[in-house]
Amino acid sequence: MSGDMGCKDCLEKLDPYLDRELEPTEFEEVRVHLERCGGCGEAFVVERVFLDQLRGSATAAVAPPGVRERLILRIRREVGNVT
Ligand SMILES: [Zn+2]
């Protein structure tokens, strides 16, 4: 067990993680990283809330994709400093 997933990898897998689309090993790697890494843990919470909002509201579901991309980029910039 490597336990060495980087923040970048972790953030890239947040979406499939939330959608339960990862292989069990990947899923576990992300889960472990989120527990150890405060920056990614925070990004995870933001992402989850965002997805919840998307799914919870018909109007949010048609929000321009750019909004989400900007949010993710901002998170990545913040978390990038932690590496
Ligand atoms: Zn991290």
PDB file of the backbone (N, CA, C, O) and the ligand in Angstrom, with CONECT records:
HET     ZN  A 101       1
ATOM      1  N   MET A   1       0.850  -1.211   0.000  1.00  0.00           N
ATOM      2  CA  MET A   1       0.000   0.000   0.000  1.00  0.00           C
ATOM      3  C   MET A   1       0.872   1.242   0.000  1.00  0.00           C
ATOM      4  O   MET A   1       1.652   1.467   0.925  1.00  0.00           O
ATOM      5  N   SER A   2       0.734   2.032  -1.029  1.00  0.00           N
ATOM      6  CA  SER A   2       1.605   3.184  -1.178  1.00  0.00           C
ATOM      7  C   SER A   2       1.238   4.305  -0.214  1.00  0.00           C
ATOM      8  O   SER A   2       2.099   4.832   0.489  1.00  0.00           O
ATOM      9  N   GLY A   3      -0.021   4.661  -0.182  1.00  0.00           N
ATOM     10  CA  GLY A   3      -0.459   5.759   0.676  1.00  0.00           C
ATOM     11  C   GLY A   3       0.144   7.079   0.254  1.00  0.00           C
ATOM     12  O   GLY A   3       0.177   8.042   1.021  1.00  0.00           O
ATOM     13  N   ASP A   4       0.617   7.109  -0.967  1.00  0.00           N
ATOM     14  CA  ASP A   4       1.352   8.286  -1.418  1.00  0.00           C
ATOM     15  C   ASP A   4       0.659   9.048  -2.533  1.00  0.00           C
ATOM     16  O   ASP A   4       1.308   9.743  -3.315  1.00  0.00           O
ATOM     17  N   MET A   5      -0.628   8.921  -2.605  1.00  0.00           N
ATOM     18  CA  MET A   5      -1.351   9.657  -3.636  1.00  0.00           C
ATOM     19  C   MET A   5      -1.117  11.158  -3.478  1.00  0.00           C
ATOM     20  O   MET A   5      -1.212  11.701  -2.377  1.00  0.00           O
ATOM     21  N   GLY A   6      -0.809  11.819  -4.593  1.00  0.00           N
ATOM     22  CA  GLY A   6      -0.592  13.252  -4.541  1.00  0.00           C
ATOM     23  C   GLY A   6      -1.903  14.018  -4.527  1.00  0.00           C
ATOM     24  O   GLY A   6      -2.959  13.479  -4.857  1.00  0.00           O
ATOM     25  N   CYS A   7      -1.817  15.291  -4.137  1.00  0.00           N
ATOM     26  CA  CYS A   7      -3.018  16.122  -4.079  1.00  0.00           C
ATOM     27  C   CYS A   7      -3.657  16.246  -5.464  1.00  0.00           C
ATOM     28  O   CYS A   7      -4.881  16.261  -5.588  1.00  0.00           O
ATOM     29  N   LYS A   8      -2.830  16.335  -6.496  1.00  0.00           N
ATOM     30  CA  LYS A   8      -3.350  16.508  -7.841  1.00  0.00           C
ATOM     31  C   LYS A   8      -4.175  15.282  -8.237  1.00  0.00           C
ATOM     32  O   LYS A   8      -5.299  15.408  -8.725  1.00  0.00           O
ATOM     33  N   ASP A   9      -3.607  14.106  -8.021  1.00  0.00           N
ATOM     34  CA  ASP A   9      -4.329  12.870  -8.329  1.00  0.00           C
ATOM     35  C   ASP A   9      -5.626  12.797  -7.552  1.00  0.00           C
ATOM     36  O   ASP A   9      -6.679  12.440  -8.080  1.00  0.00           O
ATOM     37  N   CYS A  10      -5.518  13.145  -6.289  1.00  0.00           N
ATOM     38  CA  CYS A  10      -6.683  13.074  -5.422  1.00  0.00           C
ATOM     39  C   CYS A  10      -7.800  13.975  -5.944  1.00  0.00           C
ATOM     40  O   CYS A  10      -8.954  13.555  -6.028  1.00  0.00           O
ATOM     41  N   LEU A  11      -7.458  15.206  -6.290  1.00  0.00           N
ATOM     42  CA  LEU A  11      -8.470  16.154  -6.760  1.00  0.00           C
ATOM     43  C   LEU A  11      -9.073  15.701  -8.077  1.00  0.00           C
ATOM     44  O   LEU A  11     -10.259  15.905  -8.335  1.00  0.00           O
ATOM     45  N   GLU A  12      -8.244  15.085  -8.906  1.00  0.00           N
ATOM     46  CA  GLU A  12      -8.764  14.621 -10.194  1.00  0.00           C
ATOM     47  C   GLU A  12      -9.741  13.472 -10.015  1.00  0.00           C
ATOM     48  O   GLU A  12     -10.581  13.221 -10.879  1.00  0.00           O
ATOM     49  N   LYS A  13      -9.632  12.788  -8.913  1.00  0.00           N
ATOM     50  CA  LYS A  13     -10.508  11.640  -8.681  1.00  0.00           C
ATOM     51  C   LYS A  13     -11.676  11.967  -7.768  1.00  0.00           C
ATOM     52  O   LYS A  13     -12.475  11.093  -7.429  1.00  0.00           O
ATOM     53  N   LEU A  14     -11.771  13.220  -7.376  1.00  0.00           N
ATOM     54  CA  LEU A  14     -12.859  13.586  -6.466  1.00  0.00           C
ATOM     55  C   LEU A  14     -14.228  13.300  -7.073  1.00  0.00           C
ATOM     56  O   LEU A  14     -15.115  12.764  -6.409  1.00  0.00           O
ATOM     57  N   ASP A  15     -14.385  13.659  -8.330  1.00  0.00           N
ATOM     58  CA  ASP A  15     -15.683  13.454  -8.981  1.00  0.00           C
ATOM     59  C   ASP A  15     -16.076  11.975  -9.028  1.00  0.00           C
ATOM     60  O   ASP A  15     -17.137  11.594  -8.534  1.00  0.00           O
ATOM     61  N   PRO A  16     -15.213  11.146  -9.624  1.00  0.00           N
ATOM     62  CA  PRO A  16     -15.552   9.704  -9.637  1.00  0.00           C
ATOM     63  C   PRO A  16     -15.665   9.123  -8.232  1.00  0.00           C
ATOM     64  O   PRO A  16     -16.425   8.183  -7.999  1.00  0.00           O
ATOM     65  N   TYR A  17     -14.903   9.690  -7.297  1.00  0.00           N
ATOM     66  CA  TYR A  17     -14.998   9.232  -5.907  1.00  0.00           C
ATOM     67  C   TYR A  17     -16.407   9.483  -5.376  1.00  0.00           C
ATOM     68  O   TYR A  17     -17.029   8.605  -4.778  1.00  0.00           O
ATOM     69  N   LEU A  18     -16.884  10.678  -5.604  1.00  0.00           N
ATOM     70  CA  LEU A  18     -18.212  11.043  -5.118  1.00  0.00           C
ATOM     71  C   LEU A  18     -19.297  10.247  -5.840  1.00  0.00           C
ATOM     72  O   LEU A  18     -20.357   9.962  -5.282  1.00  0.00           O
ATOM     73  N   ASP A  19     -19.008   9.898  -7.083  1.00  0.00           N
ATOM     74  CA  ASP A  19     -19.992   9.133  -7.857  1.00  0.00           C
ATOM     75  C   ASP A  19     -19.833   7.631  -7.670  1.00  0.00           C
ATOM     76  O   ASP A  19     -20.541   6.841  -8.294  1.00  0.00           O
ATOM     77  N   ARG A  20     -18.894   7.242  -6.801  1.00  0.00           N
ATOM     78  CA  ARG A  20     -18.629   5.812  -6.550  1.00  0.00           C
ATOM     79  C   ARG A  20     -18.251   5.089  -7.828  1.00  0.00           C
ATOM     80  O   ARG A  20     -18.667   3.954  -8.058  1.00  0.00           O
ATOM     81  N   GLU A  21     -17.450   5.762  -8.666  1.00  0.00           N
ATOM     82  CA  GLU A  21     -17.076   5.162  -9.947  1.00  0.00           C
ATOM     83  C   GLU A  21     -15.651   4.635  -9.949  1.00  0.00           C
ATOM     84  O   GLU A  21     -15.175   4.121 -10.961  1.00  0.00           O
ATOM     85  N   LEU A  22     -14.974   4.761  -8.819  1.00  0.00           N
ATOM     86  CA  LEU A  22     -13.580   4.321  -8.770  1.00  0.00           C
ATOM     87  C   LEU A  22     -13.479   2.828  -8.476  1.00  0.00           C
ATOM     88  O   LEU A  22     -14.382   2.212  -7.912  1.00  0.00           O
ATOM     89  N   GLU A  23     -12.324   2.269  -8.891  1.00  0.00           N
ATOM     90  CA  GLU A  23     -12.008   0.910  -8.451  1.00  0.00           C
ATOM     91  C   GLU A  23     -11.848   0.947  -6.938  1.00  0.00           C
ATOM     92  O   GLU A  23     -11.491   1.983  -6.376  1.00  0.00           O
ATOM     93  N   PRO A  24     -12.110  -0.177  -6.272  1.00  0.00           N
ATOM     94  CA  PRO A  24     -12.012  -0.203  -4.802  1.00  0.00           C
ATOM     95  C   PRO A  24     -10.661   0.282  -4.288  1.00  0.00           C
ATOM     96  O   PRO A  24     -10.601   0.971  -3.270  1.00  0.00           O
ATOM     97  N   THR A  25      -9.576  -0.070  -4.980  1.00  0.00           N
ATOM     98  CA  THR A  25      -8.252   0.358  -4.516  1.00  0.00           C
ATOM     99  C   THR A  25      -8.093   1.859  -4.641  1.00  0.00           C
ATOM    100  O   THR A  25      -7.553   2.511  -3.747  1.00  0.00           O
ATOM    101  N   GLU A  26      -8.569   2.413  -5.762  1.00  0.00           N
ATOM    102  CA  GLU A  26      -8.485   3.857  -5.962  1.00  0.00           C
ATOM    103  C   GLU A  26      -9.357   4.596  -4.949  1.00  0.00           C
ATOM    104  O   GLU A  26      -8.976   5.618  -4.379  1.00  0.00           O
ATOM    105  N   PHE A  27     -10.526   4.034  -4.760  1.00  0.00           N
ATOM    106  CA  PHE A  27     -11.467   4.621  -3.816  1.00  0.00           C
ATOM    107  C   PHE A  27     -10.813   4.736  -2.437  1.00  0.00           C
ATOM    108  O   PHE A  27     -10.919   5.758  -1.760  1.00  0.00           O
ATOM    109  N   GLU A  28     -10.147   3.674  -2.052  1.00  0.00           N
ATOM    110  CA  GLU A  28      -9.494   3.642  -0.744  1.00  0.00           C
ATOM    111  C   GLU A  28      -8.351   4.658  -0.686  1.00  0.00           C
ATOM    112  O   GLU A  28      -8.162   5.332   0.327  1.00  0.00           O
ATOM    113  N   GLU A  29      -7.600   4.762  -1.765  1.00  0.00           N
ATOM    114  CA  GLU A  29      -6.485   5.717  -1.804  1.00  0.00           C
ATOM    115  C   GLU A  29      -6.986   7.144  -1.612  1.00  0.00           C
ATOM    116  O   GLU A  29      -6.410   7.931  -0.861  1.00  0.00           O
ATOM    117  N   VAL A  30      -8.072   7.454  -2.312  1.00  0.00           N
ATOM    118  CA  VAL A  30      -8.622   8.798  -2.194  1.00  0.00           C
ATOM    119  C   VAL A  30      -9.130   9.032  -0.766  1.00  0.00           C
ATOM    120  O   VAL A  30      -8.907  10.087  -0.171  1.00  0.00           O
ATOM    121  N   ARG A  31      -9.806   8.033  -0.246  1.00  0.00           N
ATOM    122  CA  ARG A  31     -10.373   8.169   1.095  1.00  0.00           C
ATOM    123  C   ARG A  31      -9.271   8.425   2.129  1.00  0.00           C
ATOM    124  O   ARG A  31      -9.393   9.295   2.991  1.00  0.00           O
ATOM    125  N   VAL A  32      -8.193   7.644   2.016  1.00  0.00           N
ATOM    126  CA  VAL A  32      -7.075   7.798   2.945  1.00  0.00           C
ATOM    127  C   VAL A  32      -6.440   9.178   2.798  1.00  0.00           C
ATOM    128  O   VAL A  32      -6.123   9.836   3.789  1.00  0.00           O
ATOM    129  N   HIS A  33      -6.260   9.604   1.561  1.00  0.00           N
ATOM    130  CA  HIS A  33      -5.637  10.907   1.332  1.00  0.00           C
ATOM    131  C   HIS A  33      -6.502  12.029   1.912  1.00  0.00           C
ATOM    132  O   HIS A  33      -5.995  12.975   2.514  1.00  0.00           O
ATOM    133  N   LEU A  34      -7.805  11.901   1.718  1.00  0.00           N
ATOM    134  CA  LEU A  34      -8.701  12.940   2.226  1.00  0.00           C
ATOM    135  C   LEU A  34      -8.633  13.033   3.742  1.00  0.00           C
ATOM    136  O   LEU A  34      -8.797  14.107   4.321  1.00  0.00           O
ATOM    137  N   GLU A  35      -8.393  11.904   4.370  1.00  0.00           N
ATOM    138  CA  GLU A  35      -8.306  11.900   5.832  1.00  0.00           C
ATOM    139  C   GLU A  35      -7.022  12.560   6.308  1.00  0.00           C
ATOM    140  O   GLU A  35      -7.001  13.234   7.338  1.00  0.00           O
ATOM    141  N   ARG A  36      -5.954  12.360   5.549  1.00  0.00           N
ATOM    142  CA  ARG A  36      -4.648  12.862   5.977  1.00  0.00           C
ATOM    143  C   ARG A  36      -4.405  14.298   5.552  1.00  0.00           C
ATOM    144  O   ARG A  36      -3.664  15.024   6.215  1.00  0.00           O
ATOM    145  N   CYS A  37      -5.024  14.719   4.447  1.00  0.00           N
ATOM    146  CA  CYS A  37      -4.689  16.002   3.852  1.00  0.00           C
ATOM    147  C   CYS A  37      -5.802  17.024   4.085  1.00  0.00           C
ATOM    148  O   CYS A  37      -6.902  16.888   3.550  1.00  0.00           O
ATOM    149  N   GLY A  38      -5.512  18.025   4.872  1.00  0.00           N
ATOM    150  CA  GLY A  38      -6.517  19.039   5.186  1.00  0.00           C
ATOM    151  C   GLY A  38      -6.992  19.794   3.961  1.00  0.00           C
ATOM    152  O   GLY A  38      -8.182  20.075   3.819  1.00  0.00           O
ATOM    153  N   GLY A  39      -6.054  20.126   3.068  1.00  0.00           N
ATOM    154  CA  GLY A  39      -6.419  20.896   1.869  1.00  0.00           C
ATOM    155  C   GLY A  39      -7.395  20.143   0.993  1.00  0.00           C
ATOM    156  O   GLY A  39      -8.397  20.699   0.541  1.00  0.00           O
ATOM    157  N   CYS A  40      -7.100  18.871   0.753  1.00  0.00           N
ATOM    158  CA  CYS A  40      -7.969  18.074  -0.101  1.00  0.00           C
ATOM    159  C   CYS A  40      -9.271  17.754   0.629  1.00  0.00           C
ATOM    160  O   CYS A  40     -10.329  17.662   0.008  1.00  0.00           O
ATOM    161  N   GLY A  41      -9.192  17.587   1.919  1.00  0.00           N
ATOM    162  CA  GLY A  41     -10.406  17.338   2.687  1.00  0.00           C
ATOM    163  C   GLY A  41     -11.378  18.487   2.518  1.00  0.00           C
ATOM    164  O   GLY A  41     -12.587  18.294   2.391  1.00  0.00           O
ATOM    165  N   GLU A  42     -10.818  19.694   2.521  1.00  0.00           N
ATOM    166  CA  GLU A  42     -11.646  20.886   2.349  1.00  0.00           C
ATOM    167  C   GLU A  42     -12.234  20.932   0.937  1.00  0.00           C
ATOM    168  O   GLU A  42     -13.416  21.218   0.747  1.00  0.00           O
ATOM    169  N   ALA A  43     -11.381  20.644  -0.041  1.00  0.00           N
ATOM    170  CA  ALA A  43     -11.838  20.634  -1.429  1.00  0.00           C
ATOM    171  C   ALA A  43     -12.932  19.598  -1.617  1.00  0.00           C
ATOM    172  O   ALA A  43     -13.880  19.802  -2.376  1.00  0.00           O
ATOM    173  N   PHE A  44     -12.785  18.490  -0.919  1.00  0.00           N
ATOM    174  CA  PHE A  44     -13.773  17.418  -1.009  1.00  0.00           C
ATOM    175  C   PHE A  44     -15.117  17.898  -0.494  1.00  0.00           C
ATOM    176  O   PHE A  44     -16.153  17.638  -1.106  1.00  0.00           O
ATOM    177  N   VAL A  45     -15.101  18.591   0.619  1.00  0.00           N
ATOM    178  CA  VAL A  45     -16.351  19.095   1.192  1.00  0.00           C
ATOM    179  C   VAL A  45     -17.015  20.070   0.230  1.00  0.00           C
ATOM    180  O   VAL A  45     -18.225  20.010   0.014  1.00  0.00           O
ATOM    181  N   VAL A  46     -16.219  20.971  -0.347  1.00  0.00           N
ATOM    182  CA  VAL A  46     -16.756  21.937  -1.301  1.00  0.00           C
ATOM    183  C   VAL A  46     -17.362  21.232  -2.501  1.00  0.00           C
ATOM    184  O   VAL A  46     -18.463  21.561  -2.943  1.00  0.00           O
ATOM    185  N   GLU A  47     -16.633  20.268  -3.017  1.00  0.00           N
ATOM    186  CA  GLU A  47     -17.092  19.520  -4.193  1.00  0.00           C
ATOM    187  C   GLU A  47     -18.378  18.770  -3.894  1.00  0.00           C
ATOM    188  O   GLU A  47     -19.299  18.744  -4.711  1.00  0.00           O
ATOM    189  N   ARG A  48     -18.434  18.166  -2.727  1.00  0.00           N
ATOM    190  CA  ARG A  48     -19.614  17.389  -2.374  1.00  0.00           C
ATOM    191  C   ARG A  48     -20.834  18.291  -2.255  1.00  0.00           C
ATOM    192  O   ARG A  48     -21.917  17.961  -2.738  1.00  0.00           O
ATOM    193  N   VAL A  49     -20.640  19.437  -1.604  1.00  0.00           N
ATOM    194  CA  VAL A  49     -21.735  20.388  -1.468  1.00  0.00           C
ATOM    195  C   VAL A  49     -22.199  20.843  -2.841  1.00  0.00           C
ATOM    196  O   VAL A  49     -23.394  20.967  -3.106  1.00  0.00           O
ATOM    197  N   PHE A  50     -21.214  21.090  -3.714  1.00  0.00           N
ATOM    198  CA  PHE A  50     -21.541  21.551  -5.058  1.00  0.00           C
ATOM    199  C   PHE A  50     -22.363  20.499  -5.798  1.00  0.00           C
ATOM    200  O   PHE A  50     -23.377  20.823  -6.417  1.00  0.00           O
ATOM    201  N   LEU A  51     -21.934  19.259  -5.734  1.00  0.00           N
ATOM    202  CA  LEU A  51     -22.659  18.192  -6.417  1.00  0.00           C
ATOM    203  C   LEU A  51     -24.044  17.995  -5.819  1.00  0.00           C
ATOM    204  O   LEU A  51     -25.014  17.739  -6.531  1.00  0.00           O
ATOM    205  N   ASP A  52     -24.119  18.119  -4.490  1.00  0.00           N
ATOM    206  CA  ASP A  52     -25.422  18.001  -3.832  1.00  0.00           C
ATOM    207  C   ASP A  52     -26.369  19.071  -4.351  1.00  0.00           C
ATOM    208  O   ASP A  52     -27.551  18.820  -4.588  1.00  0.00           O
ATOM    209  N   GLN A  53     -25.829  20.260  -4.519  1.00  0.00           N
ATOM    210  CA  GLN A  53     -26.663  21.351  -5.005  1.00  0.00           C
ATOM    211  C   GLN A  53     -27.115  21.079  -6.431  1.00  0.00           C
ATOM    212  O   GLN A  53     -28.268  21.312  -6.792  1.00  0.00           O
ATOM    213  N   LEU A  54     -26.182  20.581  -7.233  1.00  0.00           N
ATOM    214  CA  LEU A  54     -26.528  20.254  -8.618  1.00  0.00           C
ATOM    215  C   LEU A  54     -27.686  19.264  -8.671  1.00  0.00           C
ATOM    216  O   LEU A  54     -28.631  19.417  -9.444  1.00  0.00           O
ATOM    217  N   ARG A  55     -27.579  18.250  -7.827  1.00  0.00           N
ATOM    218  CA  ARG A  55     -28.578  17.192  -7.872  1.00  0.00           C
ATOM    219  C   ARG A  55     -29.858  17.585  -7.163  1.00  0.00           C
ATOM    220  O   ARG A  55     -30.929  17.046  -7.444  1.00  0.00           O
ATOM    221  N   GLY A  56     -29.739  18.527  -6.244  1.00  0.00           N
ATOM    222  CA  GLY A  56     -30.904  18.884  -5.449  1.00  0.00           C
ATOM    223  C   GLY A  56     -31.765  19.941  -6.097  1.00  0.00           C
ATOM    224  O   GLY A  56     -32.878  20.200  -5.641  1.00  0.00           O
ATOM    225  N   SER A  57     -31.264  20.559  -7.161  1.00  0.00           N
ATOM    226  CA  SER A  57     -32.008  21.656  -7.756  1.00  0.00           C
ATOM    227  C   SER A  57     -32.010  21.573  -9.276  1.00  0.00           C
ATOM    228  O   SER A  57     -30.957  21.474  -9.907  1.00  0.00           O
ATOM    229  N   ALA A  58     -33.201  21.614  -9.852  1.00  0.00           N
ATOM    230  CA  ALA A  58     -33.318  21.510 -11.305  1.00  0.00           C
ATOM    231  C   ALA A  58     -32.680  22.705 -11.998  1.00  0.00           C
ATOM    232  O   ALA A  58     -32.140  22.570 -13.096  1.00  0.00           O
ATOM    233  N   THR A  59     -32.736  23.859 -11.374  1.00  0.00           N
ATOM    234  CA  THR A  59     -32.170  25.042 -12.013  1.00  0.00           C
ATOM    235  C   THR A  59     -30.651  25.010 -11.970  1.00  0.00           C
ATOM    236  O   THR A  59     -29.989  25.429 -12.920  1.00  0.00           O
ATOM    237  N   ALA A  60     -30.095  24.512 -10.864  1.00  0.00           N
ATOM    238  CA  ALA A  60     -28.644  24.437 -10.753  1.00  0.00           C
ATOM    239  C   ALA A  60     -28.075  23.444 -11.763  1.00  0.00           C
ATOM    240  O   ALA A  60     -26.932  23.578 -12.198  1.00  0.00           O
ATOM    241  N   ALA A  61     -28.875  22.453 -12.129  1.00  0.00           N
ATOM    242  CA  ALA A  61     -28.398  21.420 -13.036  1.00  0.00           C
ATOM    243  C   ALA A  61     -28.067  21.982 -14.412  1.00  0.00           C
ATOM    244  O   ALA A  61     -27.279  21.393 -15.151  1.00  0.00           O
ATOM    245  N   VAL A  62     -28.662  23.111 -14.758  1.00  0.00           N
ATOM    246  CA  VAL A  62     -28.375  23.693 -16.061  1.00  0.00           C
ATOM    247  C   VAL A  62     -27.433  24.885 -15.956  1.00  0.00           C
ATOM    248  O   VAL A  62     -27.284  25.657 -16.902  1.00  0.00           O
ATOM    249  N   ALA A  63     -26.794  25.028 -14.783  1.00  0.00           N
ATOM    250  CA  ALA A  63     -25.822  26.102 -14.615  1.00  0.00           C
ATOM    251  C   ALA A  63     -24.676  25.899 -15.594  1.00  0.00           C
ATOM    252  O   ALA A  63     -24.306  24.765 -15.899  1.00  0.00           O
ATOM    253  N   PRO A  64     -24.117  26.998 -16.087  1.00  0.00           N
ATOM    254  CA  PRO A  64     -23.011  26.877 -17.041  1.00  0.00           C
ATOM    255  C   PRO A  64     -21.845  26.115 -16.433  1.00  0.00           C
ATOM    256  O   PRO A  64     -21.483  26.346 -15.279  1.00  0.00           O
ATOM    257  N   PRO A  65     -21.258  25.212 -17.200  1.00  0.00           N
ATOM    258  CA  PRO A  65     -20.150  24.401 -16.690  1.00  0.00           C
ATOM    259  C   PRO A  65     -18.979  25.253 -16.231  1.00  0.00           C
ATOM    260  O   PRO A  65     -18.220  24.840 -15.355  1.00  0.00           O
ATOM    261  N   GLY A  66     -18.824  26.429 -16.807  1.00  0.00           N
ATOM    262  CA  GLY A  66     -17.700  27.291 -16.457  1.00  0.00           C
ATOM    263  C   GLY A  66     -17.657  27.647 -14.987  1.00  0.00           C
ATOM    264  O   GLY A  66     -16.583  27.846 -14.420  1.00  0.00           O
ATOM    265  N   VAL A  67     -18.817  27.726 -14.372  1.00  0.00           N
ATOM    266  CA  VAL A  67     -18.873  28.070 -12.958  1.00  0.00           C
ATOM    267  C   VAL A  67     -18.139  27.019 -12.136  1.00  0.00           C
ATOM    268  O   VAL A  67     -17.342  27.326 -11.249  1.00  0.00           O
ATOM    269  N   ARG A  68     -18.433  25.796 -12.461  1.00  0.00           N
ATOM    270  CA  ARG A  68     -17.822  24.697 -11.736  1.00  0.00           C
ATOM    271  C   ARG A  68     -16.309  24.647 -11.996  1.00  0.00           C
ATOM    272  O   ARG A  68     -15.518  24.434 -11.077  1.00  0.00           O
ATOM    273  N   GLU A  69     -15.926  24.844 -13.249  1.00  0.00           N
ATOM    274  CA  GLU A  69     -14.508  24.787 -13.589  1.00  0.00           C
ATOM    275  C   GLU A  69     -13.725  25.843 -12.813  1.00  0.00           C
ATOM    276  O   GLU A  69     -12.627  25.587 -12.319  1.00  0.00           O
ATOM    277  N   ARG A  70     -14.310  27.027 -12.718  1.00  0.00           N
ATOM    278  CA  ARG A  70     -13.610  28.090 -11.986  1.00  0.00           C
ATOM    279  C   ARG A  70     -13.443  27.720 -10.525  1.00  0.00           C
ATOM    280  O   ARG A  70     -12.397  27.967  -9.926  1.00  0.00           O
ATOM    281  N   LEU A  71     -14.469  27.132  -9.962  1.00  0.00           N
ATOM    282  CA  LEU A  71     -14.419  26.729  -8.559  1.00  0.00           C
ATOM    283  C   LEU A  71     -13.317  25.703  -8.340  1.00  0.00           C
ATOM    284  O   LEU A  71     -12.535  25.810  -7.396  1.00  0.00           O
ATOM    285  N   ILE A  72     -13.259  24.707  -9.220  1.00  0.00           N
ATOM    286  CA  ILE A  72     -12.254  23.654  -9.089  1.00  0.00           C
ATOM    287  C   ILE A  72     -10.858  24.231  -9.262  1.00  0.00           C
ATOM    288  O   ILE A  72      -9.934  23.860  -8.538  1.00  0.00           O
ATOM    289  N   LEU A  73     -10.704  25.132 -10.218  1.00  0.00           N
ATOM    290  CA  LEU A  73      -9.392  25.728 -10.446  1.00  0.00           C
ATOM    291  C   LEU A  73      -8.923  26.477  -9.212  1.00  0.00           C
ATOM    292  O   LEU A  73      -7.750  26.421  -8.843  1.00  0.00           O
ATOM    293  N   ARG A  74      -9.850  27.174  -8.581  1.00  0.00           N
ATOM    294  CA  ARG A  74      -9.483  27.940  -7.399  1.00  0.00           C
ATOM    295  C   ARG A  74      -9.051  26.998  -6.277  1.00  0.00           C
ATOM    296  O   ARG A  74      -8.057  27.251  -5.595  1.00  0.00           O
ATOM    297  N   ILE A  75      -9.788  25.931  -6.092  1.00  0.00           N
ATOM    298  CA  ILE A  75      -9.435  24.961  -5.073  1.00  0.00           C
ATOM    299  C   ILE A  75      -8.068  24.370  -5.354  1.00  0.00           C
ATOM    300  O   ILE A  75      -7.247  24.227  -4.448  1.00  0.00           O
ATOM    301  N   ARG A  76      -7.822  24.025  -6.624  1.00  0.00           N
ATOM    302  CA  ARG A  76      -6.550  23.417  -6.975  1.00  0.00           C
ATOM    303  C   ARG A  76      -5.392  24.358  -6.702  1.00  0.00           C
ATOM    304  O   ARG A  76      -4.320  23.928  -6.275  1.00  0.00           O
ATOM    305  N   ARG A  77      -5.610  25.650  -6.950  1.00  0.00           N
ATOM    306  CA  ARG A  77      -4.548  26.621  -6.710  1.00  0.00           C
ATOM    307  C   ARG A  77      -4.233  26.673  -5.221  1.00  0.00           C
ATOM    308  O   ARG A  77      -3.070  26.706  -4.819  1.00  0.00           O
ATOM    309  N   GLU A  78      -5.277  26.679  -4.417  1.00  0.00           N
ATOM    310  CA  GLU A  78      -5.074  26.749  -2.973  1.00  0.00           C
ATOM    311  C   GLU A  78      -4.386  25.491  -2.451  1.00  0.00           C
ATOM    312  O   GLU A  78      -3.429  25.557  -1.679  1.00  0.00           O
ATOM    313  N   VAL A  79      -4.896  24.355  -2.892  1.00  0.00           N
ATOM    314  CA  VAL A  79      -4.347  23.087  -2.418  1.00  0.00           C
ATOM    315  C   VAL A  79      -2.940  22.874  -2.961  1.00  0.00           C
ATOM    316  O   VAL A  79      -2.110  22.241  -2.309  1.00  0.00           O
ATOM    317  N   GLY A  80      -2.671  23.402  -4.154  1.00  0.00           N
ATOM    318  CA  GLY A  80      -1.368  23.224  -4.771  1.00  0.00           C
ATOM    319  C   GLY A  80      -0.234  23.718  -3.906  1.00  0.00           C
ATOM    320  O   GLY A  80       0.883  23.208  -3.991  1.00  0.00           O
ATOM    321  N   ASN A  81      -0.507  24.702  -3.074  1.00  0.00           N
ATOM    322  CA  ASN A  81       0.527  25.246  -2.217  1.00  0.00           C
ATOM    323  C   ASN A  81       0.938  24.275  -1.119  1.00  0.00           C
ATOM    324  O   ASN A  81       2.021  24.394  -0.547  1.00  0.00           O
ATOM    325  N   VAL A  82       0.082  23.331  -0.834  1.00  0.00           N
ATOM    326  CA  VAL A  82       0.329  22.405   0.270  1.00  0.00           C
ATOM    327  C   VAL A  82       1.346  21.331  -0.099  1.00  0.00           C
ATOM    328  O   VAL A  82       2.095  20.835   0.743  1.00  0.00           O
ATOM    329  N   THR A  83       1.346  20.987  -1.389  1.00  0.00           N
ATOM    330  CA  THR A  83       2.217  19.909  -1.840  1.00  0.00           C
ATOM    331  C   THR A  83       3.648  20.150  -1.409  1.00  0.00           C
ATOM    332  O   THR A  83       4.526  19.338  -1.703  1.00  0.00           O
TER     333      THR A  83
HETATM  334 ZN    ZN A 101      -4.009  16.534  -0.658  1.00  0.00          ZN2+
END
